[in-house]
Amino acid sequence: MQKAAQGRSLDGAPVLLAVDVSRYGAAWMRPGAVWAARLAACEHFMPDYPFAGLAVMRQSLEQPGLIDIGVGLSPHLTAADRQVLEDLCTTLGWPCA
């Protein structure tokens, strides 16, 4: 509820909501690319959803200092906002769907 209000207060800027799932059960079993696809299909993405995308981040079991991230983008983004976020993900090496 608070995060949704925070997202709405940003006047339509494309904002990602990131969640750290490192300590949530077996969440580590899915790589970032799988998370990206699953998040992009999320039923929360309604036209009035306050976030441009959802991101899941987690530490790697092999190298605890590294973080794996997957980003799912809302299907309701404008072409310009989608391009900005896809470019960001590409630049940072984050899987994005």
C-alpha positions as CSV (number, residue, x, y, z in Angstrom):
1,M,0.0,0.0,0.0
2,Q,2.8,2.4,0.9
3,K,4.9,1.5,-2.1
4,A,1.9,2.0,-4.4
5,A,1.3,5.5,-2.9
6,Q,5.0,6.3,-3.3
7,G,4.9,5.2,-7.0
8,R,1.8,7.3,-7.7
9,S,3.6,10.4,-6.1
10,L,6.3,10.3,-8.8
11,D,4.1,11.9,-11.5
12,G,4.3,9.2,-14.1
13,A,8.1,8.8,-14.2
14,P,9.0,5.2,-15.2
15,V,9.9,3.6,-11.8
16,L,10.9,0.0,-11.1
17,L,9.8,-1.6,-7.9
18,A,12.6,-3.9,-6.8
19,V,12.2,-6.7,-4.2
20,D,15.1,-8.6,-2.6
21,V,14.2,-12.3,-2.5
22,S,17.5,-13.6,-1.2
23,R,16.1,-15.0,2.0
24,Y,12.7,-16.1,0.7
25,G,12.7,-19.9,0.5
26,A,13.6,-21.3,-2.9
27,A,13.4,-18.0,-4.8
28,W,17.1,-18.4,-5.6
29,M,16.4,-21.4,-7.8
30,R,15.1,-19.2,-10.6
31,P,17.7,-17.2,-12.6
32,G,17.0,-13.6,-13.5
33,A,15.8,-14.3,-17.0
34,V,13.1,-16.7,-15.7
35,W,12.1,-14.1,-13.1
36,A,11.9,-11.4,-15.8
37,A,9.5,-13.4,-17.9
38,R,7.3,-14.4,-14.9
39,L,7.2,-10.8,-13.7
40,A,6.3,-9.4,-17.1
41,A,3.2,-11.7,-17.1
42,C,2.2,-10.4,-13.6
43,E,-1.6,-9.8,-13.1
44,H,-0.7,-6.6,-11.1
45,F,0.1,-4.7,-14.3
46,M,-3.1,-2.8,-14.8
47,P,-3.2,0.5,-16.7
48,D,-3.2,2.4,-13.5
49,Y,-0.4,0.4,-11.8
50,P,2.0,3.0,-10.4
51,F,5.2,1.1,-11.4
52,A,6.7,0.7,-14.9
53,G,8.1,-2.7,-13.9
54,L,8.9,-5.2,-11.2
55,A,12.4,-6.4,-10.4
56,V,13.5,-9.3,-8.3
57,M,17.1,-9.3,-7.0
58,R,19.0,-11.9,-5.1
59,Q,22.5,-12.9,-4.1
60,S,24.2,-15.7,-5.9
61,L,24.8,-18.8,-3.9
62,E,28.2,-19.4,-5.7
63,Q,29.4,-15.8,-5.1
64,P,27.5,-14.1,-2.3
65,G,28.7,-10.6,-3.3
66,L,27.1,-10.8,-6.8
67,I,23.4,-10.0,-7.3
68,D,21.2,-11.6,-10.0
69,I,18.3,-9.4,-11.2
70,G,15.3,-10.0,-13.4
71,V,13.0,-7.2,-14.6
72,G,9.5,-7.6,-15.8
73,L,8.0,-4.5,-17.6
74,S,4.4,-3.5,-17.7
75,P,2.6,-4.1,-20.9
76,H,1.0,-0.7,-20.5
77,L,4.2,1.4,-20.9
78,T,4.5,4.0,-23.6
79,A,7.0,3.0,-26.3
80,A,9.3,5.7,-25.1
81,D,9.2,4.6,-21.5
82,R,9.7,0.9,-22.5
83,Q,12.7,1.9,-24.6
84,V,14.3,3.8,-21.7
85,L,13.9,0.9,-19.3
86,E,15.0,-1.7,-21.9
87,D,18.1,0.4,-22.6
88,L,18.8,0.7,-18.8
89,C,18.5,-3.1,-18.4
90,T,20.8,-3.8,-21.4
91,T,23.4,-1.3,-20.2
92,L,23.4,-2.9,-16.7
93,G,23.2,-6.5,-18.1
94,W,19.9,-7.2,-16.4
95,P,17.5,-9.7,-18.1
96,C,14.3,-7.9,-19.0
97,A,11.0,-9.0,-20.4
